[in-house]
Amino acid sequence: MEPWQPAQPQRSVTLRALVNRLIPAGDPLPGGQPAADHSAGDHPAGWEAGLDGFLPLTLGGAARALAPLVEAGLGLLDHEACARYAGGPACGLLFSDLAPAEQDVLIEELLAGEARAEWGGVDPAEFLRVVIRLSAQGFWGDPGNGGNRDGLSWRLIGYRERPADVEWPRPADEPPPTTDWDAVAGHYDAVVVGSGAGGGVAACVLAEAGHRVLLVERGDWLTPAQLRADHLRSQRQVQVTADHDMAAGPPAEGNPRVADGPAGPEVVWPVDSRWSNNAMTLGGGTRVYGAQAWRFCPEDFRMASVYGVPEASSLADWPLDYAELAPYYDRAEWEIGVSGDPAGNAYAGPRERGYPMPPVRPNAVAGPLAEGARKLGLGTSPVPLLINSTAYQGRGGCLGCAACVGFGCPGDFKNDTRNTVIPRALATGRCDVLTGARAERLVTDASGRVVAVALAARRPGPDGAPVVVRRQVRARAFLLGAGAVETARLLLNSPSAREPNGLGNNHDQVGRHLQGHGYAGAHALFEQPVQDALGPGPSIACNDFRHHNPGVIGGGLLANDFVPTPLQAYQTLLSLGQLPSWGPGTVRGMRESYPRLAMVTGPVHEVPSPESRVTLAPEVVDSFGIPVARLSGRPHPADLAGKRLLAERATAWLRASGARAVFPFGTGQAEHPSAGQHQAGTCRMGDDPVSSVTDPWGRVWGHANVRVVDASLHVTNGGVNPVLTILALAYRVAGRAAQELS
């Protein structure tokens, strides 16, 4: 992409003047050094700090749709300067000619909707909000995107990507060879769809059991270098960075979904929270997850028995209990690799042994929180993580970088399926990995038996331009691990004469009971620094509120959060009213508040609802012409009590820990499913085909050779991160499939 340039050169001068009022230079250095070059003081203004490169690149690339608004707004800003300070729009006076105080007043009044000149349909407040947002991205984002020259803004607030005295190891930057589209065999013992937590484990279990496996992934095999710490495109995007696609996919273009809301159905894209995004790359969400590796506890498997069934809910017991899953939890902890302290996890039920690695080192806020918990009589433990705290399985231990959740690990210390089980599957010589292809439907024969999967991909055509190609691959067994939304979509897109509403859907259960996790807790500002940017971040947790809370169905854990990126902190402080969005108070406020900012939060157990669901939107298709998922419903009202509980307990914990200001959050009711965090439940397991999609071994009712291996199986989703349960279930389901194929 070519960098954007305004049609009239003078508008570049206006843009520079505007940006340098939004992010002015720091306080002058001793001696009264002149500020005419915008570089006096301890830091330069925004344009000189890197926005001179970032804004043209961004407006010519990711945010090119905003370039016409910026172009028009700059010209009209000069007209407004004339209208206010020279009596008419044709005076020749420019915004850059105004004194800084006059520029500031003009910006404030335009943001408040007070325009004097004719803006020709352009909203001056919207124009300024766009420039403020893009300027924040460039100034507080990572230098790799062309702004924040030499990491200037990070040094100002004490943020750093990794400790200064460490060097990254050099993991392999070339992906292992994958199987080309034309080299895919026509028949396999098993086809696994999706390579995340469930699919990656399933492929490994089947291949190591001696079966020929095809692992299909719609994304690419991204190396650690390709999945760098890009603060504008991470999977943990915040509102201020929503102009950009996500690094681990999917790209917005060609990947719509439909979200139902109070105003009716609306087409949404992956950067919209209503899309409920999961990473789509080899390894799926495990490439960018926070890696918290909690076991569900015994009560999580029998919620209906413990609490009863609330009205309008579909709360139910699992068809298995903790004891049945415990051996598979143990296998996941040791084969994938978990660091933690087993003494702090006794609440989850009996264990065969501890963890293979000790906990990761705590960060600065853990000390005050430990003291606060002691005062309140709360039990605490380290946070178990699927991250190497020491060398394990041929890879090193975590160096404490600050970019963890939402990012790939540049040192390969995070344990994902791409660097653990999938290489093992490949090493057998019996697993083919096909990337860049999507499963569009399961194919049945005249009797209704699934015999093949229909795949679609883009490949170079005769002239080199990409063309859509399609083929069917036959197999004896099919294991679905595409995530709760996409697995349900695949089944719904696979009708037959025997099942006209989708595979396994004669009882209208596929796609229902969609759930995830809403989060509640509190932000806090301390008097003393508590943010040392030592990652991953979660160091201390309290599990006292997961169950048996009066008036609450379930509950959740609380833990300190991951290291916030500067952009996240900017957005957080802005939303809390502790920071202006622009002007000299912005950088000053970030310097004062970032080192003192902390958050305690946790996922709240959601009561499932049959009306929270995935269906198809046949009128909207993706770039392959496949009907997309439609998400509807909202979390059950019973969840509000759990949200209030966690927010109240987090507030009390932070205050007891010495915080001077505490800001609870997360107690409201969402208007759409919360499936963006830990989506689950759309193909729940059970003992009765009338009320479930699979049997207790993950087999789709009526289709003994089709299994689900992702969180779609979850009857309830617990009050903790569910990935360890996904891994454990995948070991259990795939193990039984391997036995039946033998």
ABEGO torsion letter per residue (X at the ends): XBBBBBABAAAAAAAAAAAAAABBBBBBBBGGBBAAAGABEABBBAAAAGAAAAAAAAAABAAAAAAAAAAAAAAAAAAAAAAAAAGBAAAGBBAAABBAAAAAAAAAAAAAGBBABBAGGBBAAAAAAAAAAAAAAAAABBAAAGBGBGGAAAAAAGBBABBAABBBBBBBABBBBBBBAAABBABBABBBBEABAAAAAAAAAAAAAGBBBBBBBABBBBBAAABBBBAAABAABBAAAAABBBAAOBBABGBBBBBBBAAEBBBBBAABAAAGBBBBBBGEAAAABAGBBBBBBAAAABAAAAAEBBBGBABBBBABBAAAAAAAAAAAAAAAEBBEBAAAAAAAEBBABBBABBBBBBBAAAAAAAAAAAAAGBBBBBBBBBBBABBBGGBBBBAGBABBBGBBBAAGABBBAAABAAAAAAAAGABBBBBGBBBABBBBBAAGBBABBBBBBBBBBAAGBBBBBBBBBBBABBBBAAEAAAAAAAAAABBBAABAAEBGAAAGABGBGBBBBBBBEBBBBBABBABAGBOAGBABBBAAAABGBBGBBEEBBBBBBBBBBAAAAAAAAAAAGABBABEAAAAAAAAAAAAABBBBBBBBBBBBBAABBBBBBAABBBAAGBBBBBBBEBBBAAAAAAAAAAAAAAAAAAAAAGBABBBBBGABBBABBAAABGBBGABBBBABAAABABBAAGBBBGBAABBBABAAABABAEABBAAAAAAAAAAAAAAAAAAAAX
